[in-house]
Amino acid sequence: MLTISNLTYHIANKGYLFQNVTLSVQPGEIVGLTGHSGIGKSTFAKVVAGYLTPDEGTINRVQNKRQPHPVQLIWQHPEQAVNPKWRIKKVLEEAGPIDDEWLERLQIHSSWLKRFPDQLSGGELQRICIARCLMTRPDFIIADEITTMLDPITQADIWDVLRQIAKTESIGILAISHHYELLERLTDRTLSFETLSKK
Ligand SMILES: Nc1ncnc2c1ncn2[C@@H]1O[C@H](COP(=O)(O)OP(=O)(O)OP(=O)(O)O)[C@@H](O)[C@H]1O
């Protein structure tokens, strides 16, 4: 279980962004986190994924030896999450040897592997980022507005696959979005960052 207890983070000259945030995600559970723009959701995601250090609080994430990090973050803008000078094959190999099973499950065509990131659509590139994330064998994924820039059909396709993978592989997902209706549809439960974060 991913257990986040009393997480507090401040930004220099700005004060506390959030204080005492406590929540947990079970293996295979999809938990939504919603809140208005600028409240601190992405910063919270970066703290939980280990990119930023909290002022206070604990994140309990057990790590096995095969993993680079048990909590992986998938970013909103896939084009900013890959090296634009690398072909897709190399982008994927960053996570280890390419696993065809993930390519198939995410409907990634083998012809894409020869291309550069700017030769794929936003939805195609996001599938690559999701595959790269899954190839690291994470226990938990934080999906920060990962389909916000995509059309509704691509959005639904990507979430169908991710939901299925979460359940079959027992991967817990924290899905962040300001789009409450989307989270209500795809998560097991949705939490409000306003309510969780006591400033
Ligand atoms: N390194 C930083 N220095 C100064 N201010 C920052 C820094 N990082 C984030 N902020 C500010 O902290 C606030 C929260 O940002 P964050 O991106 O976490 O919000 P968010 O809830 O994810 O917003 P959105 O839904 O628009 O993506 C914003 O006002 C942002 O400008």
The ligand as a MOL file (V3000), in Angstrom:
LIG
                    3D

  0  0  0     0  0            999 V3000
M  V30 BEGIN CTAB
M  V30 COUNTS 31 33 0 0 0
M  V30 BEGIN ATOM
M  V30 1 N 9.3610 26.1570 -8.1750 0
M  V30 2 C 8.3520 27.0240 -7.9760 0
M  V30 3 N 8.6140 28.3130 -7.6280 0
M  V30 4 C 7.6120 29.1760 -7.3820 0
M  V30 5 N 6.3030 28.8660 -7.4620 0
M  V30 6 C 5.9940 27.5970 -7.8090 0
M  V30 7 C 6.9900 26.6070 -8.0870 0
M  V30 8 N 6.3800 25.4400 -8.3910 0
M  V30 9 C 5.0560 25.6900 -8.3320 0
M  V30 10 N 4.8160 26.9620 -7.9830 0
M  V30 11 C 3.4970 27.5870 -7.7540 0
M  V30 12 O 2.8000 26.7510 -6.8600 0
M  V30 13 C 1.4190 26.7230 -7.1910 0
M  V30 14 C 0.9780 25.2980 -7.4010 0
M  V30 15 O 1.4930 24.7840 -8.6330 0
M  V30 16 P 1.0680 23.3390 -9.1650 0
M  V30 17 O 1.6170 23.2000 -10.5410 0
M  V30 18 O 1.4880 22.3310 -8.1530 0
M  V30 19 O -0.5280 23.4700 -9.1880 0
M  V30 20 P -1.6460 22.5210 -9.8440 0
M  V30 21 O -2.7260 22.3740 -8.8260 0
M  V30 22 O -1.0290 21.2760 -10.3630 0
M  V30 23 O -2.1400 23.4250 -11.0560 0
M  V30 24 P -2.7110 23.0030 -12.5150 0
M  V30 25 O -3.9990 22.2590 -12.2700 0
M  V30 26 O -2.9180 24.3270 -13.1690 0
M  V30 27 O -1.6630 22.1810 -13.1910 0
M  V30 28 C 1.2470 27.6080 -8.4090 0
M  V30 29 O 0.8090 28.8840 -7.9940 0
M  V30 30 C 2.6470 27.6810 -9.0060 0
M  V30 31 O 2.8420 28.9070 -9.6810 0
M  V30 END ATOM
M  V30 BEGIN BOND
M  V30 1 1 1 2
M  V30 2 1 2 3
M  V30 3 2 2 7
M  V30 4 2 3 4
M  V30 5 1 4 5
M  V30 6 2 5 6
M  V30 7 1 6 7
M  V30 8 1 6 10
M  V30 9 1 7 8
M  V30 10 2 8 9
M  V30 11 1 9 10
M  V30 12 1 10 11
M  V30 13 1 11 12
M  V30 14 1 11 30
M  V30 15 1 12 13
M  V30 16 1 13 14
M  V30 17 1 13 28
M  V30 18 1 14 15
M  V30 19 1 15 16
M  V30 20 2 16 17
M  V30 21 1 16 18
M  V30 22 1 16 19
M  V30 23 1 19 20
M  V30 24 2 20 21
M  V30 25 1 20 22
M  V30 26 1 20 23
M  V30 27 1 23 24
M  V30 28 2 24 25
M  V30 29 1 24 26
M  V30 30 1 24 27
M  V30 31 1 28 29
M  V30 32 1 28 30
M  V30 33 1 30 31
M  V30 END BOND
M  V30 END CTAB
M  END
